[in-house]
Amino acid sequence: MKKISILTLSITALLLSSFSGCDTETIEPEADLVSVDENLGLVYMREEEKLARDVYITMYEMYDNKIFNNISKAEQMHMDKVLTLLEKYNIEDPSFEGIGEFSNETLQQLYNDLIELGSKSEIDALLVGVTIEDVDIFDLDEFTVETTDPDIIAVYDALNCGSRNHMRAFNAQLDSLGVTYTPQFITQEQFDAIIAGDHERCGQN
């Protein structure tokens, strides 16, 4: 199978730089409803989910591959779930309405770079997709351990579940094309367990 190399390293470097950007601003919690870490996590995940949605919308316009259309709609639902918590805790929504527009400068640059990478070919776009889900799961795992709030945990768990499904979907298409993805953020063991698992209903009865 074809191994990803330069593209994945490029994406990894871009996404790793986003972590340092996440920690540059300290956001004070409103009315002590949430901790600083919880506030930061919610604000960051609101725009990270938007980044995923916007990238997939743009990739769908380029390649007319339904996977991008379907997952972009799921990412909108993820954005809505986080927005519900922002409103509950009276935290200002950081996201802009326009596609590809972000208040977080690091995420703005990351979006621009991911679009450039994904524009090279449909395989590159799928690699961008699975890598976004890779870092999304990693971030959600990190933010989940920083909170004891049951509502925040429930939303993060739902988003994480959705991201696992998205990872399976992107990886399945890559696998059908003879391309092997190696996880860059979560462990190989965690990745293998996700890929081996069945599609999850993510809280649905």
C-alpha positions in Angstrom: 0.0 0.0 0.0 1.0 3.6 -0.6 2.5 5.2 2.5 1.8 8.9 3.2 4.9 10.9 3.9 5.5 14.5 3.0 1.8 15.4 3.0 1.2 13.9 6.4 4.3 15.5 7.8 3.2 18.9 6.5 -0.3 18.5 8.0 1.2 17.3 11.3 3.5 20.4 11.5 0.5 22.7 10.8 -1.7 21.0 13.4 1.1 20.9 16.0 1.5 24.6 15.6 -2.2 25.0 16.4 -1.7 23.6 19.8 0.8 26.3 20.8 -1.7 28.8 19.4 -4.4 27.4 21.6 -2.5 28.3 24.7 -1.5 31.8 23.9 -4.7 33.5 25.2 -6.1 33.1 28.7 -9.9 33.5 28.7 -11.4 34.3 32.1 -14.6 32.4 32.9 -17.9 34.3 33.1 -19.4 34.4 36.6 -17.3 31.5 37.8 -19.6 29.1 35.9 -16.7 27.3 34.3 -13.0 27.1 34.9 -10.4 28.8 32.7 -9.5 25.4 31.2 -13.2 24.6 30.5 -13.8 28.0 29.0 -10.7 27.7 26.8 -11.7 24.2 25.7 -15.2 25.2 24.7 -14.1 28.3 22.8 -11.3 26.4 21.0 -13.6 23.4 20.1 -16.2 25.7 18.7 -13.8 27.0 16.1 -12.0 23.6 15.6 -15.3 22.0 14.7 -16.0 25.0 12.3 -12.6 24.4 10.7 -13.5 20.8 10.0 -16.9 21.8 8.6 -15.5 24.5 6.4 -12.6 22.4 5.0 -15.1 19.6 4.2 -17.5 22.0 2.5 -14.7 23.3 0.4 -13.4 19.8 -0.5 -16.9 18.8 -1.5 -17.1 21.7 -3.9 -13.8 20.6 -5.4 -14.3 16.9 -5.7 -18.1 16.2 -5.4 -17.3 13.4 -3.1 -20.4 12.8 -0.9 -18.2 11.9 2.1 -17.3 15.6 2.5 -20.9 16.8 2.2 -22.2 14.3 4.7 -19.5 14.9 7.3 -19.7 18.7 6.9 -23.3 18.4 8.0 -22.3 16.4 11.0 -19.6 19.0 11.9 -22.4 21.7 11.8 -24.2 19.6 14.5 -21.0 19.5 16.5 -20.7 23.2 16.3 -24.3 23.6 17.4 -23.7 21.4 20.5 -20.7 23.5 21.6 -22.7 26.7 21.0 -25.4 25.4 23.3 -22.8 25.2 26.1 -21.3 28.6 25.2 -24.8 30.1 25.6 -25.5 28.2 28.8 -22.3 29.5 30.4 -22.6 33.0 29.0 -19.4 32.6 27.0 -19.0 34.8 23.9 -19.1 32.8 20.6 -15.7 33.2 18.9 -16.8 32.0 15.5 -17.6 34.0 12.4 -20.3 33.2 9.9 -18.2 33.1 6.7 -16.7 29.9 5.4 -13.0 29.9 6.1 -13.1 32.9 8.5 -11.8 32.4 12.0 -11.1 34.7 15.0 -8.3 32.4 16.1 -5.4 33.4 13.9 -3.7 30.1 14.2 -6.8 28.2 13.1 -7.2 30.8 10.3 -3.7 30.0 9.0 -4.3 26.3 9.5 -7.5 26.4 7.4 -5.7 28.2 4.6 -2.9 25.6 4.6 -5.2 22.6 4.8 -7.2 23.9 1.8 -4.0 24.3 -0.1 -2.9 20.8 0.7 -6.3 19.3 0.0 -6.5 21.1 -3.3 -3.7 19.0 -4.7 -5.8 15.8 -5.3 -8.8 14.0 -4.0 -6.5 11.6 -2.1 -4.8 14.5 -0.5 -8.2 15.9 0.5 -9.1 12.5 2.1 -5.8 12.6 4.0 -6.5 16.1 5.2 -9.9 14.8 6.4 -8.6 11.8 8.4 -5.9 13.9 9.9 -8.4 16.5 11.1 -10.3 13.8 12.8 -7.1 12.4 14.3 -6.3 15.8 15.9 -10.0 16.3 16.8 -10.1 13.1 18.8 -6.8 14.0 20.5 -8.0 17.4 21.5 -11.3 16.1 22.8 -9.6 13.5 24.9 -7.4 16.2 26.3 -10.2 18.7 27.0 -12.4 15.9 28.5 -9.9 15.2 31.3 -9.8 18.9 32.2 -13.4 19.1 33.2 -15.8 17.5 35.7 -18.8 19.2 34.3 -21.3 16.5 33.2 -22.8 18.6 30.4 -19.4 19.4 28.9 -18.3 15.8 29.2 -21.5 14.7 27.5 -21.0 17.0 24.6 -17.3 16.1 24.2 -18.2 12.4 24.3 -20.7 12.9 21.5 -18.3 14.9 19.4 -15.6 12.3 20.0 -18.0 9.5 19.0 -18.8 11.4 15.8 -15.1 12.0 15.0 -14.4 8.2 15.4 -17.1 7.6 12.8 -15.7 10.2 10.5 -12.2 8.7 10.9 -13.6 5.3 9.9 -15.3 6.8 6.8 -12.2 8.7 5.6 -9.9 5.7 6.3 -12.2 3.3 4.4 -12.0 5.5 1.3 -8.3 5.8 1.6 -8.0 2.0 2.1 -10.0 1.4 -1.0 -7.5 3.5 -2.9 -4.5 1.6 -1.5 -3.4 4.4 0.8 -2.4 3.7 4.4 -2.8 6.4 7.0 -0.6 6.4 10.1 -2.0 8.4 13.0 -0.1 11.4 13.9 -1.8 12.4 17.2 -3.7 9.6 18.8 -1.7 6.3 19.4 -1.5 3.6 16.8 -3.3 1.3 19.3 -6.2 3.8 19.7 -6.4 4.3 15.9 -6.5 0.5 15.2 -9.2 0.0 17.8 -11.3 2.8 16.2 -10.9 1.4 12.7 -11.7 -2.1 13.9 -14.9 -0.9 15.5 -18.4 -0.7 14.0 -20.2 2.6 13.2 -21.4 4.1 16.4 -24.8 5.6 17.1 -23.4 8.3 19.3 -26.1 8.5 22.0 -29.0 7.7 19.8 -31.4 5.0 20.9 
